[in-house]
Structures are given as C-alpha cells and as structure tokens.
Amino acid sequence: MRWNVPNVLTTLRLLAAPGIAVMFLYFLRPWADWLAMLLFITAAATDWFDGYLARLWKQESKFGAMLDPIADKAMVVIALLVITGFSGTVPPYTLDPWILLPATVILFREVFVSGLREFLGKNAGHLKVTRLAKFKTAAQMISIAVLFAKGIFEHNLIERTVGMDQATVDAIMTGQLPDTLGLSWNHGAMFYSWWGGVVLLWVAGALTLVSGIDYFRKSLPLLKDESA
C-alpha cells in the first residue's frame, strides 16, 4: 500500500466520520452544527477528488478501492445517527418519523449490501458500483448537509429569542415590531432547510432501496446451491 494523495484523502474522510459526532460532545449548538456541517461537506468533497485524482495520476489501488466505500458508509451512517438522535430532543421527545423511516431504509440497505459482499467473497466483484448507487450516495450527502443547516438556523433562532416572551416573538414574526435580530429570516431558513432536507432524504432513501434491490437481484445467480 502506498500513501499517495488519493489514499490520504480517503483515509482522512474515514477519520472525519466519527469527528461529526464528536463535534456535538465538545461544542455548543449552533457551533456544533456549523462545524459538523463544514466537516461533512469537506469530507464529502474528497469523495469526488480522491477518485478523480487517482484516475488522473494513474494511482488507483486496491487499498483505495477497499477504503472508499467504507469511508462513504461511515460518514453517512454516523451523520444519520446524529440527525436522528437530535430529532427527538424537542417535545414530545420522540424520534421524528420523517427522519427515522428513510434513515432506517438507508442503514438497512448499507448493512445488507455489505453483508452480501462479504458473503460472496471473491465473487463480490460481480456487484460493481452502478450509476444509480452513485446517485444515491450523492443524494444522501446533500440531504444530510441540508439537515445540518436546519440545526444552525434553529439554534440561531433560539439564541436570539432568549429572554423574550412569546407575545414579543409573535409580534416580531407578524411584523408588529421591527425584526432587528433577523428572527423571520432564520425561521424561514429553518423551515425550508428542514423540509428540503426531509424531501431529499426520502429521495435518497428511495434510491438506496432501489439500488439495494438491484444488487440483490444481480447476486441471485451467485447464491444458488449447487445441484446434487
């Protein structure tokens, strides 16, 4: 194994995955949301650069081919765990089904396909990465980044309304009082980033499910028992 630039980028992306969760242990929100989002976007960008550079410089390697999908899955799984967990931190303190359901589909598919590849062993090469699988990875990463942005706007709004009674907040939101703190802007951004992220996550979940079924269908000939 050689430590060329593409392999270093892939390794850094893998190490960044747990860092997304760590941000919420050591920083208060919205700083944790900002740092997690920037780390996630930066790491996601390397997913394109490492493959592009490996092909451009003819530095493709077995180590990079092995680690690249692992790094992608680690990023997505850990980010979804964080987002799903924080969806249950507001009343009524239950996990939001709009997040939980597509996240469950995505996690199930990733575990299933990983187990399928492991079982197939040397025959796993028949399950080549498809264009559909690349689209689902892109959709997953974009939706997660948008949902992290929702946390930023939400906690900006919370910080700026500290000490205000509900009547004052309502008066600002309805235009009866001047909005010098940008409450309306943050509220609107929170609303659209939330629903935009949710829609994208459901799209990602649908693509993930379809690609998982496609991989399973392609693996069926390799799973048949030999006739006696």
N, C-alpha and C positions, 0 to 999 in steps of 0.2 A: 504494500500500500504506500502510495506517495502522497505527501502533503502538498498538493498543488492548490491553486486558488479555488477552483470549483469545490474540491473536497473540504477545504477550510470553511467556505461559505455554508455548505450543507451541515457541517458539524456545528457551526455557530447557530444555525437555525434550530437544530435539535436542542442545543443548550438553552436557547431563548424560550422554548416551550414552557418549562417549569417557572421561568422568570415571570411569565404573565401572571401566574397565580401569586407568586411571591410579592409582587407589587402591592397587592391588597393586604399583605401582612405588615408591611413596613411604612406605608404611606396612607394618609387620609384621602377620602374622596372629596373633590373630583381629581386630585393629583394622581391617585392610583389609576383612575380611568384613563387619564391622559397618557401616563407612562405605559400602561398596558396596551393601549391602542397604538401608540407610536412604536412600541417594541414589536407588536404583532404585525403592523404594516411593513416595518423594515424587514422583519424576518420573512414575511410572505413575498416581498420583492426579490429576495435572494433565491426563491424557488424558481424564478424565471432566469435570473442571472447565472446561477451555477450551471444549469443545463445549457444555456446559450454559450457560455464561455468554454465549457467542456467540449462542445461540438466545434466551436470556432478554433480553439487551440489544440484540438485533437487530444484532449486529456480525459476522455471518457474512461471510467474504471469500474471494476466490479464493486469496489468499496462505495463509490458514489451511487451506483445503481441500487445497491442494497440499502444505503442510509437515506436516500432521498425520500422514498415513500414513508419511511418510518418517521422522519422529521415532520413531514406534512401531517401525518395522522396524529402525532404527539401534539403539535400546535393546535389542531382543530379540536381534539378531544379535551385538552386542558382548558382551552378558551371556552368551550361549551359548558364544561363543568362549572366554571366561574360564573358565566352568564346565567345558567340555570339556577345556581345556588342563590344569586342575588335577586332572582325573580321572586323569591319567597321571603324577602326581608321587609316587605310592606304589608299592611293589613289587606286581606285577612291572613297573611303569613302562610300561604300555600303556594306551591310551585305553579307558575303560570303555564296553563296547558298550551298556550300559543307558542311557548318556547319548548316546553317539555316534550311534546309529541314529535316535532321534527328532529329535535336533538336525539331522542330515543331511536328514531329510524336511522339517523346518521351513525350513531355509536354501534347499533346492532349490525349495520352493514359492514362497518370497518372491522369489527371483531370477526364476523362471519367470513369475509373475504380473506382476512389474514390467516384464519384457521384453515381455510380451504387451500390457500397457497402452501402453508406448512405441510398439510397432509399430502398434497400432490408431489412435494419434494422436487425431484429433478424434472418432473413434468409440468411444474408451475410455469415454465416458460411459454406454455401454450396460452396462458392467460395474460396476454400482452395488454399494456395500458392503452385504452382506447381514447378517441377524441371526446366521447361522452364523459369518461372518467376525468379528463382534464377540465371539462366544463363544470362538472360537479365540484371539483376542488376549488376552482375559481369562484363559483357561487358561494361555497361555504365561507371562504376567506373574506369576500366582500360583505356578506351578511354579518359576520362576526365583527368586522371593523365598524360597520354602521351601528350595531347594537352597543358597542363600547362607547361610541359617540353619544348615544342616548343617555348613558350614565353621566357623561360630562355635563350635558345640558340640565339634566335632572338635579344634580348636586350644585350646579351654579345657581339654579333657581332656589334651592333650599337655603344656601348660604345667604342669598340676597334678601330673603324674607324672614331671616332670624329676627325676632323681636317685634314683628308686625302681627297685628291681629287679623283675623280672616276678613273682617269688613274692609280693612285698608287694602289688603291684597285684591279683593274683589273690585274695589273702586279703581285700582290701578289697571286691572285687567279689562275693565269695561270702559276705560278712558275718562272716568270721572276725576281722576287725579293724574298728574304727569308721571310718565314712566321713565324716571331718570336712571333707574338701575337696569333697564332692559329686561324686565320680567316677561313682558309679552313675547319678546324675541326668543328668549330662552325656552319659554313654554311651547311656542310654536315649533322650535327646532327639536325639542324633546319629543313632541307628538309625532312629527314627521319622521324623525330618525328611528323612533320605536316601531311604527307601523311599516316603514320602509325596510327596516331590518327584519321584522317578522315575515313580511312577504318574501323577501329574498331568502330567508332561512327555510321557508316552506318550499320554495322553488329548488333550493339546494337539497332539501330532504327528498323531493320527488326525483330529481336527477340521481341522487345517491341510491334510491331504491331501484330505479330502472337499471342503473349500471351494475348493481349487485345481482339482479336477476339475470342480466346479460352474462356476467361472469359465471354464474351457477349453470346457466344453460350450456355454455361452452365447455364446462368441466364435466358434464354428464357422461360423455363417452369415456372419460378417463376414470370414472367412478364405478363402471360396470364390473361385476365379478366375472372372472374367467369361467367359462362353462366347463363342467366336469368332464 
